[in-house]
Amino acid sequence: MPELKTTKRVVREVLRSEPSRLPIATAPTPDPEQALENAISAVTIDPAPAEAARAAKAVPDHALAYGGQAWAALAEAQAAAVRGLEAMVDEMNAFTRSEIAAAADGATALLGARTFAEAVEVNLGFARRSFDALVGSSAKLSEIGAKTASDASRPVLSRLGDSWKMLRIS
């Protein structure tokens, strides 16, 4: 039986048997001294960074302090959001673990059912417990979410209120 040739084998044979018809472009090698001169002339020193540094030093400290307060408020808001999200993750983990345990208990009870009616009763009991746990966990997550939103917005809103008062006084 003749050997079947795969596409890879055919391509390899063609590449070995025929020389490449594609032209190979090679870049001319420049004179090393000329290349060095071109590189040196291409490098320029921009005076803009030095001027910007001098201009930044001219900014009064109280102008920078206002921005520092905004960054501090943002950091406080982020920390509050992280604490809230950690509480949400903890609640979801507790819910998941309790549901896994309830599912295992339901499965063992279902294995012990002797009739179809007992199996339906066990399954309905599991469904009721799971639904009650879901509603309870959802209520806790909702409370955590509302508290997180309040805590995370408080630093920003207080700084905004302070700024608004300063604008009204001026």
Secondary structure as the mmCIF struct_conf table of DSSP 4:
data_model
#
loop_
_struct_conf.conf_type_id
_struct_conf.id
_struct_conf.beg_label_comp_id
_struct_conf.beg_label_asym_id
_struct_conf.beg_label_seq_id
_struct_conf.end_label_comp_id
_struct_conf.end_label_asym_id
_struct_conf.end_label_seq_id
HELX_LH_PP_P HELX_LH_PP_P1 PRO A 2 THR A 6
HELX_RH_AL_P HELX_RH_AL_P1 THR A 7 SER A 17
BEND BEND1 GLU A 18 GLU A 18
BEND BEND2 LEU A 22 LEU A 22
HELX_LH_PP_P HELX_LH_PP_P2 PRO A 23 ALA A 25
HELX_LH_PP_P HELX_LH_PP_P3 ALA A 27 ASP A 31
HELX_RH_AL_P HELX_RH_AL_P2 PRO A 32 ALA A 42
BEND BEND3 PRO A 47 PRO A 47
HELX_RH_AL_P HELX_RH_AL_P3 ALA A 48 LYS A 57
TURN_TY1_P TURN_TY1_P1 ALA A 58 ALA A 58
BEND BEND4 VAL A 59 VAL A 59
HELX_RH_AL_P HELX_RH_AL_P4 ASP A 61 LEU A 111
TURN_TY1_P TURN_TY1_P2 GLY A 112 GLY A 112
BEND BEND5 THR A 115 THR A 115
HELX_RH_AL_P HELX_RH_AL_P5 PHE A 116 ILE A 169
#
